[in-house]
Amino acid sequence: MRSFAHILTGLFRPGKALERAGDAVKWRWIPLALILIGSVLFKTAVSTPMKIEAQSAEAEAMIQEQIESMPEADQRQYEKDMAAAEANGEFTQDQALDTAMQVTSIADIVFGALGALVAILYTATFFFVAAKTWANPVKFTAMLTIAALSLLPNAIRNVIQGISMASTGVWLRYSGLGALVAPSDPAQAPGAAYAVLSQIDSFVIWGLLILAGALLSKTIGIDKKRAFPAMLVFIVVTGLLKAVPVIVSSLLAGAVM
């Protein structure tokens, strides 16, 4: 427990925390990963009902708009078909929408937890290779702890946002500074500016500072002249990996509309 408490001081002094943890540092990634996954599940559990409610309302409004744009004869036929389907116990459009939302909520939970693990593995692998090339030989498990520690501010953010949503009943749809450039119409896909800015907030910066402090510590021992270029490459590569799917979905949405 004492060594784990030492690791937690790494939120503010990562170099000292790694030195004080000693050999125990290689196992501390497990409780840190559990904290991160737990925070993701907590936030998802709070936000999912709000997300389903908001997206269901948006989908129903879109369907209603399409119905109202039909000729009156087609509208009456549509209403008659829906009433007949409901009377016969068939799978109606509303039931299909509810099922889709339930599948989405399960996917959010599963991929949220997997995403937390992938983020730890990705960060650890990137800097494990850097340390092996430029600095002291470090065990991969120790680098997993450093990666998990650098992501701990994200866990704090998840808990704060979860508590905020639970207390206000307002779903936080957009991430980071992306909220400043998010489209006013939720039906519109966010653009490239959102893809970049959504990755930036004070907790992400905090995590990067922890990572930089750990790389410069005696435990890792990467020289400043190499640590900062490595950090820059990491930030650019990670930013692109996160931004490209958003940009592609925006382009596809623009092509369809």
C-alpha positions in Angstrom: 0.0 0.0 0.0 2.8 2.4 0.8 4.5 1.9 -2.6 1.1 2.5 -4.3 0.7 5.7 -2.3 4.2 6.7 -3.5 3.0 6.1 -7.1 0.0 8.3 -6.5 2.3 11.2 -5.6 3.5 10.9 -9.2 0.5 13.0 -10.1 2.6 15.9 -9.0 6.2 14.6 -8.8 6.5 11.7 -11.1 10.3 11.4 -10.9 10.4 11.2 -7.1 7.4 8.8 -7.1 9.1 6.3 -9.4 12.3 6.4 -7.4 10.5 5.9 -4.1 8.4 3.0 -5.4 11.5 1.1 -6.4 11.1 -2.4 -7.8 7.4 -2.4 -6.8 6.7 0.1 -9.7 6.4 -2.8 -12.2 3.2 -4.1 -10.6 1.5 -0.8 -9.9 0.0 -0.5 -13.3 -2.7 -3.1 -12.4 -4.5 -1.0 -9.7 -4.0 2.2 -11.8 -5.5 0.4 -14.8 -8.5 -0.7 -12.7 -9.0 2.8 -11.4 -9.0 4.1 -15.0 -11.4 1.4 -16.2 -13.6 2.0 -13.2 -13.8 5.7 -14.0 -14.7 4.9 -17.6 -17.5 2.6 -16.5 -18.8 5.1 -14.0 -19.0 7.9 -16.5 -20.5 5.6 -19.1 -23.1 4.3 -16.6 -24.1 7.9 -15.9 -24.0 9.3 -19.4 -25.6 6.3 -21.3 -29.2 6.9 -20.3 -28.9 10.6 -21.1 -27.2 9.8 -24.4 -29.9 7.3 -25.3 -32.7 9.8 -24.4 -31.1 12.6 -26.4 -30.3 10.5 -29.5 -33.7 8.9 -29.4 -35.4 12.3 -29.3 -33.2 13.4 -32.2 -33.9 10.3 -34.3 -37.7 10.6 -33.6 -37.6 14.3 -34.6 -35.8 13.4 -37.8 -38.3 10.6 -38.6 -41.2 12.9 -37.9 -39.7 15.6 -40.2 -39.4 13.0 -43.0 -43.0 11.9 -42.4 -44.2 15.5 -42.6 -42.4 16.0 -45.9 -44.4 13.1 -47.4 -47.6 13.7 -49.4 -50.7 13.4 -47.2 -51.7 10.1 -48.8 -48.3 8.6 -48.0 -48.5 9.9 -44.5 -51.8 8.2 -43.9 -50.5 5.0 -45.4 -47.4 5.1 -43.2 -49.5 5.6 -40.1 -51.9 2.8 -41.1 -48.9 0.5 -41.7 -47.3 1.3 -38.3 -50.7 0.8 -36.5 -51.1 -2.6 -38.2 -47.6 -3.7 -37.4 -48.1 -2.7 -33.7 -51.4 -4.5 -33.6 -49.9 -7.7 -35.1 -47.0 -7.6 -32.6 -44.4 -7.0 -35.4 -41.1 -5.3 -34.9 -42.0 -1.6 -35.2 -39.7 1.3 -36.1 -39.8 2.5 -32.5 -38.7 -1.0 -31.2 -35.9 -1.1 -33.8 -34.7 2.3 -32.5 -34.8 1.2 -28.9 -32.9 -1.9 -29.7 -30.3 0.1 -31.6 -29.8 2.4 -28.7 -29.4 -0.6 -26.3 -26.7 -2.1 -28.5 -25.0 1.3 -28.6 -25.0 1.5 -24.8 -23.4 -2.0 -24.5 -20.8 -1.1 -27.1 -20.0 2.1 -25.2 -19.3 0.1 -22.0 -17.3 -2.6 -23.7 -15.2 -0.4 -26.0 -14.7 2.2 -23.2 -13.1 -0.4 -21.0 -11.1 -1.8 -23.9 -10.1 1.7 -25.0 -8.6 2.4 -21.5 -6.5 -0.8 -21.7 -5.4 0.0 -25.3 -4.4 3.5 -24.3 -2.1 2.1 -21.6 -0.6 -0.5 -23.9 -0.1 2.0 -26.7 1.6 4.6 -24.5 3.8 2.1 -22.7 4.9 0.4 -26.0 5.8 3.8 -27.6 8.0 4.9 -24.8 9.3 1.5 -24.0 10.9 1.5 -27.5 12.1 5.0 -26.9 13.7 4.2 -23.6 15.3 1.0 -24.9 16.8 3.0 -27.8 18.0 6.1 -26.0 18.1 5.5 -22.2 18.2 3.0 -19.4 16.8 -0.5 -20.1 13.4 -0.5 -18.5 11.1 -3.4 -18.0 7.9 -3.2 -20.0 5.8 -3.6 -16.8 7.5 -0.5 -15.3 6.6 1.4 -18.5 3.0 0.2 -18.1 2.9 1.8 -14.7 4.2 5.1 -16.1 1.6 5.0 -18.9 -1.2 4.2 -16.5 0.0 7.0 -14.2 0.0 9.5 -17.0 -3.6 8.5 -17.8 -4.8 8.9 -14.2 -5.8 12.5 -14.7 -8.3 11.2 -17.3 -9.8 9.0 -14.6 -10.2 12.1 -12.4 -11.8 13.9 -15.3 -14.2 11.0 -15.9 -15.3 11.0 -12.2 -15.8 14.8 -12.2 -17.8 14.7 -15.4 -19.8 11.7 -14.2 -20.7 13.5 -11.0 -21.5 16.7 -12.9 -23.9 14.9 -15.3 -25.5 12.9 -12.5 -26.2 16.1 -10.5 -27.3 18.4 -13.4 -29.0 15.8 -15.6 -27.2 17.4 -18.6 -25.3 15.1 -21.0 -21.8 16.3 -21.9 -21.9 15.6 -25.7 -18.7 17.2 -26.7 -15.1 16.7 -25.4 -12.4 19.2 -24.4 -12.0 22.4 -26.3 -14.0 20.8 -29.1 -17.1 22.2 -27.4 -16.1 25.7 -28.7 -16.3 24.6 -32.3 -19.0 21.9 -32.2 -21.8 22.2 -34.6 -25.0 23.7 -33.2 -27.1 21.0 -35.0 -26.3 17.6 -33.4 -27.3 16.0 -36.7 -24.2 17.6 -38.4 -20.9 15.7 -38.1 -18.1 17.7 -36.3 -15.3 19.0 -38.5 -11.5 18.9 -38.5 -11.3 21.7 -35.9 -13.4 19.7 -33.5 -11.3 16.5 -34.2 -8.2 18.4 -33.0 -9.6 20.6 -30.2 -11.7 17.8 -28.6 -8.4 16.1 -27.6 -7.2 19.1 -25.6 -8.2 19.9 -22.0 -6.4 20.6 -18.7 -6.4 16.9 -17.7 -4.7 15.8 -21.0 -2.0 18.5 -20.4 -1.6 17.3 -16.8 -1.1 13.7 -18.1 1.5 14.8 -20.6 3.4 16.7 -17.9 3.4 13.5 -15.8 4.7 11.5 -18.8 7.5 14.1 -19.5 8.5 14.1 -15.8 8.7 10.3 -15.8 10.8 10.1 -18.9 13.3 12.6 -17.5 13.5 10.8 -14.1 16.5 8.7 -13.0 14.4 5.6 -13.5 14.0 6.1 -17.2 16.8 8.5 -17.9 16.0 9.9 -21.3 18.0 13.0 -22.1 16.0 16.3 -22.5 17.2 16.7 -26.1 15.6 13.3 -26.9 12.7 13.3 -24.5 10.9 16.3 -25.9 11.2 15.3 -29.6 9.8 11.8 -28.5 6.9 13.6 -26.7 6.2 15.7 -29.7 6.1 12.7 -32.0 3.9 10.9 -29.6 1.5 13.8 -29.4 1.3 14.2 -33.2 0.9 10.5 -33.9 -1.7 10.1 -31.1 -3.6 13.2 -32.3 -3.7 11.9 -35.8 -4.9 8.5 -34.7 -7.8 10.1 -32.8 -8.6 12.9 -35.3 -8.6 10.9 -38.6 -11.8 8.8 -37.8 -13.7 12.0 -36.8 -12.5 13.8 -40.0 -13.4 10.8 -42.2 -16.9 10.5 -40.7 -17.4 14.2 -41.2 -16.4 13.9 -44.9 -18.7 10.9 -45.4 -21.6 12.7 -43.7 -21.0 15.7 -45.9 -21.0 13.5 -49.0 -24.3 11.9 -48.0 -26.1 15.1 -47.1 
